[in-house]
């Protein structure tokens, strides 16, 4: 049945109008809290229109996402341009690329053949399968990649192949160097004049390195009968570089001991470790500033004496009671390559707060200004010049010491401070002048003493004459 709607009051009518259209809100009609709640409940959801994103922002986000992470393991670097410019020959391989940095150069096709020949001989002699070695290398891929600071644009297969072939090439090179009976008549590295010297040069480069743990892991697969007395890879490495870069003369009689290889990152780091002082040999340091020491000539003029030290650590330079003791420093064709790459490694690697090698070469560059300084050091048997003229030796130290960032703290701060203080003391210079000008030969000693005696007698006679008056 039809039921008529109840009649609404005027207030209800107005409320409906206000509720439906809100047209009367501004005419003095205010909605109740209940109406507001109902209104908010029945209102249509708001439509949010997203603003189009900036295409450049999207591009930057993609680049950030694709940027490789930097790992604390990074330790194989590209040489900074400030060191490389004009000195490329000391940082770039001559005959063989090792590792990924120079892999795509394509300039050593013949050496790739030698690498495969060495791989074949290594596997055959030790009765190893290629699958076995490759499988082992694959397990190291992630860790090995983190050793390289630059992005390695190689697939997993390419990287594993590179690591295996190059690592076994280096191992076989070292084994044949130690056990020459493994060198056959077809070996174009050991049988070809000067080829081995170029290969030695290339394995010393910071850009031409393979992680030490990869080489060590593969050496563990070598049959013990092929190792002779060199059961540990660190021993083989020591013997290899002792012959090529004479590290026994710099690194003292530091026969490899168990644990010495813990933390060694690659060959450049290995050589650096052999140069470092022991705890007993370390200097007192701790200052963040540095002083420039006088040249050798200036030190001699101030009366400083020079002598070689009994220690065999290259870094152990001492100054006591007017005598500067420096270990014998052999300068030859290897010196510049070795020390430039050691310095490049120290300059790039954050762990080296005390940059021992950089500080040493800066000190030597300051002390050796001219060939006369070299003459004096050779005279005192501190420098053994196997390079050529003394001018060449002076130029070598000055070139290596350029643009080198020093350690924080500077290792030789106390030494330089003592040397400068000694040279500034007037008495030391006067004593030197007296000795050089009046007491440098027996005849001058006699004549000087006679002159002094004559002067004293004359003075006495004069006094006596005055007193007799």
Secondary structure as the mmCIF struct_conf table of DSSP 4:
data_model
#
loop_
_struct_conf.conf_type_id
_struct_conf.id
_struct_conf.beg_label_comp_id
_struct_conf.beg_label_asym_id
_struct_conf.beg_label_seq_id
_struct_conf.end_label_comp_id
_struct_conf.end_label_asym_id
_struct_conf.end_label_seq_id
HELX_LH_PP_P HELX_LH_PP_P1 UNK A 4 UNK A 9
HELX_RH_AL_P HELX_RH_AL_P1 UNK A 10 UNK A 21
TURN_TY1_P TURN_TY1_P1 UNK A 23 UNK A 24
HELX_RH_3T_P HELX_RH_3T_P1 UNK A 25 UNK A 27
TURN_TY1_P TURN_TY1_P2 UNK A 28 UNK A 28
HELX_RH_AL_P HELX_RH_AL_P2 UNK A 33 UNK A 42
BEND BEND1 UNK A 43 UNK A 43
HELX_LH_PP_P HELX_LH_PP_P2 UNK A 44 UNK A 48
HELX_LH_PP_P HELX_LH_PP_P3 UNK A 50 UNK A 54
HELX_RH_AL_P HELX_RH_AL_P3 UNK A 55 UNK A 66
BEND BEND2 UNK A 67 UNK A 67
HELX_LH_PP_P HELX_LH_PP_P4 UNK A 68 UNK A 71
TURN_TY1_P TURN_TY1_P3 UNK A 72 UNK A 73
STRN STRN1 UNK A 76 UNK A 76
HELX_LH_PP_P HELX_LH_PP_P5 UNK A 78 UNK A 80
HELX_RH_AL_P HELX_RH_AL_P4 UNK A 81 UNK A 84
TURN_TY1_P TURN_TY1_P4 UNK A 85 UNK A 86
HELX_RH_3T_P HELX_RH_3T_P2 UNK A 88 UNK A 90
TURN_TY1_P TURN_TY1_P5 UNK A 91 UNK A 91
BEND BEND3 UNK A 92 UNK A 92
BEND BEND4 UNK A 94 UNK A 95
BEND BEND5 UNK A 99 UNK A 100
TURN_TY1_P TURN_TY1_P6 UNK A 101 UNK A 102
HELX_RH_3T_P HELX_RH_3T_P3 UNK A 103 UNK A 105
HELX_RH_AL_P HELX_RH_AL_P5 UNK A 109 UNK A 125
TURN_TY1_P TURN_TY1_P7 UNK A 126 UNK A 127
HELX_RH_AL_P HELX_RH_AL_P6 UNK A 130 UNK A 139
TURN_TY1_P TURN_TY1_P8 UNK A 140 UNK A 140
HELX_RH_AL_P HELX_RH_AL_P7 UNK A 141 UNK A 145
TURN_TY1_P TURN_TY1_P9 UNK A 146 UNK A 147
STRN STRN2 UNK A 148 UNK A 148
BEND BEND6 UNK A 149 UNK A 150
HELX_RH_AL_P HELX_RH_AL_P8 UNK A 156 UNK A 178
HELX_RH_3T_P HELX_RH_3T_P4 UNK A 180 UNK A 182
TURN_TY1_P TURN_TY1_P10 UNK A 185 UNK A 186
TURN_TY1_P TURN_TY1_P11 UNK A 188 UNK A 190
BEND BEND7 UNK A 191 UNK A 192
TURN_TY1_P TURN_TY1_P12 UNK A 193 UNK A 194
HELX_RH_AL_P HELX_RH_AL_P9 UNK A 195 UNK A 203
TURN_TY1_P TURN_TY1_P13 UNK A 204 UNK A 204
TURN_TY1_P TURN_TY1_P14 UNK A 206 UNK A 207
BEND BEND8 UNK A 208 UNK A 208
HELX_RH_AL_P HELX_RH_AL_P10 UNK A 212 UNK A 219
TURN_TY1_P TURN_TY1_P15 UNK A 220 UNK A 221
BEND BEND9 UNK A 222 UNK A 222
HELX_RH_3T_P HELX_RH_3T_P5 UNK A 224 UNK A 226
TURN_TY1_P TURN_TY1_P16 UNK A 227 UNK A 229
BEND BEND10 UNK A 232 UNK A 232
HELX_RH_AL_P HELX_RH_AL_P11 UNK A 233 UNK A 244
TURN_TY1_P TURN_TY1_P17 UNK A 245 UNK A 245
HELX_RH_AL_P HELX_RH_AL_P12 UNK A 247 UNK A 250
STRN STRN3 UNK A 251 UNK A 251
BEND BEND11 UNK A 253 UNK A 253
TURN_TY1_P TURN_TY1_P18 UNK A 258 UNK A 263
BEND BEND12 UNK A 266 UNK A 266
HELX_RH_AL_P HELX_RH_AL_P13 UNK A 267 UNK A 275
BEND BEND13 UNK A 276 UNK A 276
HELX_LH_PP_P HELX_LH_PP_P6 UNK A 277 UNK A 278
TURN_TY1_P TURN_TY1_P19 UNK A 279 UNK A 281
HELX_LH_PP_P HELX_LH_PP_P7 UNK A 282 UNK A 284
BEND BEND14 UNK A 288 UNK A 288
HELX_LH_PP_P HELX_LH_PP_P8 UNK A 292 UNK A 295
HELX_RH_AL_P HELX_RH_AL_P14 UNK A 296 UNK A 301
TURN_TY1_P TURN_TY1_P20 UNK A 302 UNK A 303
STRN STRN4 UNK A 305 UNK A 308
BEND BEND15 UNK A 310 UNK A 311
STRN STRN5 UNK A 313 UNK A 313
TURN_TY1_P TURN_TY1_P21 UNK A 314 UNK A 315
STRN STRN6 UNK A 318 UNK A 320
TURN_TY1_P TURN_TY1_P22 UNK A 321 UNK A 322
STRN STRN7 UNK A 323 UNK A 326
STRN STRN8 UNK A 329 UNK A 331
BEND BEND16 UNK A 332 UNK A 332
TURN_TY1_P TURN_TY1_P23 UNK A 333 UNK A 334
HELX_RH_AL_P HELX_RH_AL_P15 UNK A 335 UNK A 348
TURN_TY1_P TURN_TY1_P24 UNK A 350 UNK A 351
BEND BEND17 UNK A 353 UNK A 354
HELX_RH_AL_P HELX_RH_AL_P16 UNK A 356 UNK A 367
BEND BEND18 UNK A 370 UNK A 370
HELX_RH_AL_P HELX_RH_AL_P17 UNK A 371 UNK A 379
TURN_TY1_P TURN_TY1_P25 UNK A 380 UNK A 381
BEND BEND19 UNK A 382 UNK A 382
STRN STRN9 UNK A 383 UNK A 385
BEND BEND20 UNK A 387 UNK A 388
HELX_RH_AL_P HELX_RH_AL_P18 UNK A 390 UNK A 400
TURN_TY1_P TURN_TY1_P26 UNK A 401 UNK A 403
HELX_LH_PP_P HELX_LH_PP_P9 UNK A 404 UNK A 407
BEND BEND21 UNK A 408 UNK A 409
TURN_TY1_P TURN_TY1_P27 UNK A 411 UNK A 412
HELX_RH_AL_P HELX_RH_AL_P19 UNK A 413 UNK A 424
HELX_RH_AL_P HELX_RH_AL_P20 UNK A 426 UNK A 438
BEND BEND22 UNK A 439 UNK A 441
HELX_RH_AL_P HELX_RH_AL_P21 UNK A 442 UNK A 468
#
